[in-house]
Amino acid sequence: MPDSDSHERLRLTPEQRRFLGGSKSANQPPASEQQTAPPTPAAKPKSAPPPTPSPPPESSHPPEQRAQRRVRGGRLKKVLEVQKLALIAGALILLAATFYVGKKFEYLRYLIATRNEAKIAAKATGDFAGASADELIEHAVMDEQAGRWSDAAKRLIAAKYKNTALGGILFHAGKLYYDHSDFDSADHLFESAIGFGENVDAANYYRGMIASSRNDFPAAERFFEAAMNTAPFNPDYYYSLAETLRKEHRPKDAIAHYEQAARRGDESQQTICRFKARMAALEAGDVDPVRNDLEQKRKLGPLSIDWQMTEAAIAIQQGDTAQAVKVLQEAREADQPQLDARFAACAGDRFFAVACQSNQELAQACRVNP
């Protein structure tokens, strides 16, 4: 019976074996015979689904406050629009006021000028109240021939105000004053002549000459340009503008206008204008091109007066006074048959005038009649 008892003792349930500390069953194989079970592969983690956008958080402000904010925003927008409209209206008013003031100023200036012209007319015609315009012109012609140029000018002015349809009257009177060096009266008369449309190009030209003599070079430049625009084929206007630019120390700008004058002038004018352009180039420091042109001319034969004067100018530019004096003397002797006309035209150039101010030897050599 003992066998049966041990057999029954060995017949334990799994729960009993776990409870008793893992005692092994009699049928369980030994530890050495047990094989380790292969590890089961870990399952791949599944990709997380994309997060769904969370709904915007509800404002913590109650609906009443949000409504108040919308009302305030609308009011601010309206205020900005009103300000914008006010600025536009103010700009328009300022523009209109500026236009009105400008027109008023022009009217006042016209009124003053008209009154001044009326005073001049009354004074001019008062001395010749009993004479007609035609009679005044005839007496003016006789006065001018007799040398009474001032009386002639007064009669011409009176004739113009008696009959404004007469042409060229004020310009002729202004020219009389200009020829006798009364430049202030001449300038006023030339200005009036331009206003009446008399000899506009020539009147501007003489106003430019007067302004240049006063060293008012910007005004002279404007007048010469006005003359050129009115009469674009007159070489004197381009030449005078070039001379003014050189006085204003702008020799490079002058060169182009000398060339324009040369293209419009006769042979003698072309020679002088191109000589002047070479002197302007020397003043601008462009010595090499002028020297190269001189050498080319020398290869063709004896130098003309203007090129001899160019050689003298190059010597002056290089500081060789002795060579310059020698060439100047040769140029004067070569020009004797023409009574020193071309020599005088070249020696009177600004380049030589400036050089002679600081050198008595050059001044003596540049004299037409030493």
C-alpha positions as CSV (number, residue, x, y, z in Angstrom):
1,M,0.0,0.0,0.0
2,P,2.9,2.3,0.4
3,D,3.3,2.4,-3.4
4,S,-0.3,3.5,-3.8
5,D,0.1,6.2,-1.1
6,S,3.2,7.7,-2.7
7,H,1.5,7.6,-6.1
8,E,-1.4,9.6,-4.7
9,R,0.9,12.0,-3.0
10,L,2.6,12.7,-6.4
11,R,-0.6,13.3,-8.1
12,L,-0.9,17.1,-7.5
13,T,-2.8,19.6,-9.5
14,P,-1.0,22.4,-11.2
15,E,-2.3,24.9,-8.8
16,Q,-0.9,22.9,-5.9
17,R,2.5,22.7,-7.5
18,R,2.6,26.5,-8.0
19,F,1.6,26.9,-4.4
20,L,4.2,24.5,-3.1
21,G,7.1,26.4,-4.8
22,G,7.3,25.0,-8.2
23,S,8.0,21.4,-7.4
24,K,8.4,19.4,-10.5
25,S,6.3,16.6,-11.7
26,A,7.7,13.2,-12.0
27,N,7.0,13.1,-15.6
28,Q,8.9,16.4,-16.3
29,P,12.2,15.9,-18.1
30,P,15.5,17.0,-16.5
31,A,16.8,20.5,-16.8
32,S,19.6,19.5,-19.1
33,E,17.2,18.1,-21.6
34,Q,15.1,21.2,-21.8
35,Q,15.7,23.4,-24.7
36,T,15.3,27.1,-24.6
37,A,12.4,28.2,-26.7
38,P,13.3,30.7,-29.4
39,P,12.3,34.3,-28.6
40,T,9.3,35.5,-30.4
41,P,10.1,38.5,-32.6
42,A,8.8,41.8,-31.3
43,A,5.9,43.2,-33.2
44,K,6.7,46.3,-35.3
45,P,5.1,49.4,-33.8
46,K,2.3,50.8,-35.9
47,S,2.7,54.4,-37.1
48,A,0.7,56.8,-35.0
49,P,-2.2,58.4,-36.9
50,P,-1.8,62.1,-37.8
51,P,-3.0,64.3,-35.0
52,T,-6.4,65.8,-35.8
53,P,-6.4,69.6,-35.5
54,S,-7.8,70.8,-32.3
55,P,-10.6,73.3,-32.6
56,P,-9.5,76.8,-31.8
57,P,-10.0,77.6,-28.2
58,E,-13.0,79.6,-27.6
59,S,-12.4,83.1,-26.6
60,S,-12.5,83.7,-22.9
61,H,-14.2,87.1,-23.6
62,P,-18.0,87.0,-23.6
63,P,-19.8,87.8,-26.8
64,E,-20.7,91.3,-25.5
65,Q,-17.0,92.3,-25.3
66,R,-16.3,91.0,-28.8
67,A,-19.1,93.0,-30.2
68,Q,-17.8,96.1,-28.5
69,R,-14.4,95.5,-30.0
70,R,-15.9,95.3,-33.5
71,V,-17.7,98.5,-32.9
72,R,-14.5,100.3,-31.8
73,G,-12.6,98.9,-34.8
74,G,-15.2,100.2,-37.2
75,R,-15.1,103.6,-35.6
76,L,-11.3,103.8,-35.9
77,K,-11.5,102.9,-39.6
78,K,-14.0,105.6,-40.2
79,V,-11.8,108.2,-38.4
80,L,-8.8,107.2,-40.6
81,E,-10.9,107.5,-43.7
82,V,-12.1,111.0,-42.6
83,Q,-8.5,112.1,-41.9
84,K,-7.4,110.8,-45.3
85,L,-10.2,112.8,-47.0
86,A,-9.3,115.9,-45.0
87,L,-5.7,115.7,-46.1
88,I,-6.7,115.3,-49.8
89,A,-9.1,118.3,-49.5
90,G,-6.3,120.3,-47.8
91,A,-3.9,119.5,-50.6
92,L,-6.4,120.6,-53.2
93,I,-7.1,123.8,-51.4
94,L,-3.4,124.5,-51.1
95,L,-2.9,123.9,-54.8
96,A,-5.8,126.2,-55.7
97,A,-4.5,128.9,-53.4
98,T,-1.0,128.6,-54.9
99,F,-2.4,128.9,-58.4
100,Y,-4.5,131.9,-57.3
101,V,-1.6,133.7,-55.7
102,G,0.6,133.0,-58.7
103,K,-2.0,134.4,-61.1
104,K,-2.5,137.4,-58.8
105,F,1.3,138.0,-58.7
106,E,1.4,137.8,-62.5
107,Y,-1.5,140.3,-62.8
108,L,0.2,142.7,-60.4
109,R,3.4,142.5,-62.2
110,Y,1.6,143.1,-65.5
111,L,-0.2,146.0,-64.0
112,I,3.0,147.6,-62.7
113,A,4.7,147.0,-66.0
114,T,1.7,148.5,-67.9
115,R,1.7,151.6,-65.6
116,N,5.5,152.0,-66.1
117,E,5.0,151.7,-69.9
118,A,2.2,154.2,-69.7
119,K,4.5,156.6,-67.8
120,I,7.2,156.1,-70.4
121,A,4.8,156.6,-73.2
122,A,3.4,159.8,-71.6
123,K,6.8,161.2,-71.1
124,A,8.0,160.2,-74.5
125,T,5.0,161.5,-76.4
126,G,4.6,164.6,-74.2
127,D,7.7,166.2,-75.6
128,F,6.4,165.7,-79.1
129,A,2.7,166.1,-78.7
130,G,2.1,167.9,-81.9
131,A,4.0,165.5,-84.2
132,S,2.8,162.3,-85.9
133,A,4.7,159.0,-85.7
134,D,5.9,159.4,-89.3
135,E,7.2,162.9,-88.7
136,L,9.0,161.7,-85.7
137,I,10.8,159.0,-87.6
138,E,11.9,161.4,-90.3
139,H,13.3,163.8,-87.8
140,A,15.0,160.9,-86.0
141,V,16.7,159.9,-89.2
142,M,18.0,163.4,-89.7
143,D,19.2,163.7,-86.1
144,E,21.1,160.5,-86.4
145,Q,22.8,161.6,-89.5
146,A,23.7,164.9,-87.9
147,G,25.2,163.0,-84.9
148,R,22.5,163.9,-82.5
149,W,21.9,160.2,-81.6
150,S,20.2,160.9,-78.2
151,D,17.6,163.1,-79.8
152,A,17.1,160.6,-82.5
153,A,16.5,157.8,-80.0
154,K,14.0,159.9,-78.1
155,R,12.0,160.6,-81.2
156,L,12.0,156.9,-82.2
157,I,10.6,156.0,-78.7
158,A,7.9,158.6,-79.0
159,A,7.0,157.4,-82.5
160,K,6.7,153.8,-81.2
161,Y,4.2,154.8,-78.5
162,K,2.2,156.8,-81.0
163,N,2.0,153.9,-83.4
164,T,2.8,150.5,-81.9
165,A,2.4,148.9,-85.3
166,L,5.8,150.3,-86.3
167,G,8.4,147.6,-86.4
168,G,12.1,147.7,-85.4
169,I,11.8,151.2,-83.7
170,L,12.7,150.3,-80.1
171,F,15.5,148.0,-81.3
172,H,17.0,150.7,-83.4
173,A,16.8,153.1,-80.5
174,G,18.4,150.5,-78.2
175,K,21.2,150.0,-80.7
176,L,21.9,153.7,-80.7
177,Y,22.4,153.7,-76.9
178,Y,24.4,150.4,-77.2
179,D,26.8,151.9,-79.8
180,H,27.4,154.9,-77.5
181,S,28.0,152.7,-74.4
182,D,24.8,153.6,-72.5
183,F,24.3,149.9,-71.7
184,D,21.6,150.4,-69.1
185,S,19.3,152.3,-71.4
186,A,20.1,149.9,-74.2
187,D,19.3,146.9,-72.1
188,H,15.9,148.3,-71.2
189,L,15.1,149.1,-74.8
190,F,16.2,145.7,-76.0
191,E,13.9,144.1,-73.4
192,S,11.0,146.3,-74.6
193,A,11.8,145.4,-78.2
194,I,11.6,141.7,-77.4
195,G,8.3,142.3,-75.7
196,F,7.0,143.9,-78.9
197,G,8.5,141.1,-81.1
198,E,11.1,143.4,-82.7
199,N,14.3,141.8,-83.9
200,V,14.0,139.2,-81.1
201,D,17.2,137.3,-82.0
202,A,19.4,140.4,-82.3
203,A,17.9,142.0,-79.2
204,N,18.7,138.8,-77.2
205,Y,22.2,138.8,-78.6
206,Y,22.9,142.4,-77.5
207,R,21.4,141.7,-74.1
208,G,23.8,138.7,-73.8
209,M,26.7,141.0,-74.7
210,I,25.7,143.5,-72.0
211,A,25.3,140.7,-69.4
212,S,28.7,139.3,-70.4
213,S,30.4,142.7,-70.0
214,R,28.9,142.8,-66.5
215,N,30.3,139.3,-65.8
216,D,26.7,138.0,-65.4
217,F,27.6,134.8,-67.3
218,P,24.5,132.7,-66.5
219,A,22.3,135.6,-67.9
220,A,24.5,136.0,-70.9
221,E,24.3,132.2,-71.6
222,R,20.4,132.4,-71.5
223,F,20.3,135.4,-73.9
224,F,22.7,133.8,-76.4
225,E,20.7,130.5,-76.3
226,A,17.5,132.5,-76.9
227,A,19.1,134.2,-79.9
228,M,20.3,130.8,-81.2
229,N,16.9,129.3,-80.9
230,T,15.3,132.2,-82.8
231,A,18.0,132.3,-85.5
232,P,19.8,129.0,-85.6
233,F,22.0,129.8,-88.6
234,N,23.8,132.9,-87.3
235,P,27.4,132.0,-86.4
236,D,27.9,135.0,-84.2
237,Y,25.4,133.7,-81.6
238,Y,27.3,130.3,-81.3
239,Y,30.6,132.1,-81.2
240,S,29.6,134.5,-78.5
241,L,28.2,131.7,-76.4
242,A,31.5,129.8,-76.7
243,E,33.4,133.0,-75.6
244,T,31.1,133.4,-72.6
245,L,31.6,129.7,-71.5
246,R,35.4,130.2,-71.6
247,K,35.1,133.3,-69.4
248,E,33.1,131.1,-67.1
249,H,36.0,128.6,-67.0
250,R,34.2,126.0,-69.0
251,P,36.6,125.5,-72.0
252,K,35.4,122.0,-72.8
253,D,31.8,123.1,-73.2
254,A,33.0,126.0,-75.4
255,I,34.7,123.8,-78.0
256,A,31.5,122.3,-79.4
257,H,30.0,125.8,-79.9
258,Y,33.1,127.0,-81.7
259,E,32.7,124.1,-84.0
260,Q,29.0,125.0,-84.6
261,A,30.0,128.6,-85.4
262,A,32.7,127.4,-87.8
263,R,30.2,125.2,-89.7
264,R,27.9,128.3,-90.2
265,G,30.5,130.9,-91.0
266,D,32.6,131.8,-94.1
267,E,36.2,130.8,-94.6
268,S,37.6,133.6,-92.4
269,Q,35.2,132.9,-89.6
270,Q,35.9,129.1,-89.8
271,T,39.7,129.8,-89.4
272,I,39.2,132.0,-86.3
273,C,36.6,129.7,-84.7
274,R,38.8,126.6,-85.1
275,F,41.8,128.5,-83.7
276,K,39.6,129.5,-80.8
277,A,38.6,125.8,-80.3
278,R,42.3,124.9,-80.1
279,M,42.9,127.6,-77.5
280,A,40.0,126.2,-75.5
281,A,41.5,122.7,-75.7
282,L,44.9,124.1,-74.4
283,E,43.0,125.7,-71.5
284,A,41.3,122.4,-70.8
285,G,44.7,120.7,-70.6
286,D,44.4,118.8,-73.9
287,V,47.9,119.7,-75.2
288,D,48.8,116.4,-77.0
289,P,45.9,116.5,-79.6
290,V,46.7,120.1,-80.5
291,R,50.4,119.3,-80.8
292,N,49.7,116.3,-83.0
293,D,47.5,118.5,-85.3
294,L,50.2,121.1,-85.5
295,E,52.8,118.5,-86.6
296,Q,50.4,117.2,-89.3
297,K,50.0,120.8,-90.6
298,R,53.8,121.4,-90.5
299,K,54.3,118.3,-92.8
300,L,52.0,119.9,-95.4
301,G,54.1,123.1,-95.8
302,P,54.6,126.5,-94.1
303,L,52.2,127.2,-91.3
304,S,49.5,129.8,-91.7
305,I,49.1,132.6,-89.2
306,D,46.6,130.9,-87.0
307,W,48.8,127.7,-86.8
308,Q,51.8,129.9,-86.0
309,M,49.9,131.4,-83.2
310,T,48.9,127.9,-82.1
311,E,52.6,127.0,-81.9
312,A,53.2,130.0,-79.8
313,A,50.4,129.1,-77.5
314,I,51.8,125.6,-77.0
315,A,55.2,127.1,-76.1
316,I,53.5,129.4,-73.5
317,Q,51.6,126.3,-72.1
318,Q,55.0,124.6,-71.7
319,G,56.6,127.6,-70.1
320,D,59.0,128.3,-73.0
321,T,58.6,132.1,-73.2
322,A,61.6,132.7,-75.5
323,Q,60.3,130.3,-78.1
324,A,56.8,131.8,-77.8
325,V,58.1,135.4,-78.4
326,K,60.1,134.2,-81.4
327,V,57.1,132.6,-83.0
328,L,54.9,135.6,-82.3
329,Q,57.3,137.9,-84.0
330,E,57.4,135.6,-87.1
331,A,53.6,135.5,-87.2
332,R,53.3,139.3,-87.1
333,E,55.8,139.7,-89.9
334,A,54.1,137.1,-92.0
335,D,50.7,138.9,-91.5
336,Q,51.9,142.4,-92.6
337,P,50.2,142.2,-96.1
338,Q,46.8,141.8,-94.4
339,L,47.5,144.7,-92.0
340,D,47.9,142.4,-89.0
341,A,44.2,141.5,-89.2
342,R,44.5,137.8,-88.6
343,F,47.4,138.2,-86.2
344,A,45.3,140.7,-84.2
345,A,42.3,138.3,-84.1
346,C,44.4,135.5,-82.8
347,A,46.5,137.6,-80.3
348,G,43.3,139.1,-78.9
349,D,42.2,135.6,-77.8
350,R,41.6,135.1,-74.1
351,F,44.5,132.6,-73.8
352,F,47.1,135.2,-74.8
353,A,45.3,138.0,-72.8
354,V,45.7,136.0,-69.6
355,A,49.3,135.0,-70.4
356,C,50.3,138.6,-71.1
357,Q,49.0,139.8,-67.8
358,S,51.9,138.2,-66.0
359,N,54.6,138.5,-68.6
360,Q,55.6,141.9,-70.1
361,E,57.8,140.2,-72.8
362,L,54.8,138.3,-74.1
363,A,52.6,141.4,-73.8
364,Q,55.1,143.3,-76.0
365,A,55.2,140.5,-78.6
366,C,51.4,140.3,-78.8
367,R,51.0,144.0,-79.6
368,V,49.6,144.6,-83.1
369,N,51.7,147.7,-83.6
370,P,54.9,147.3,-81.4
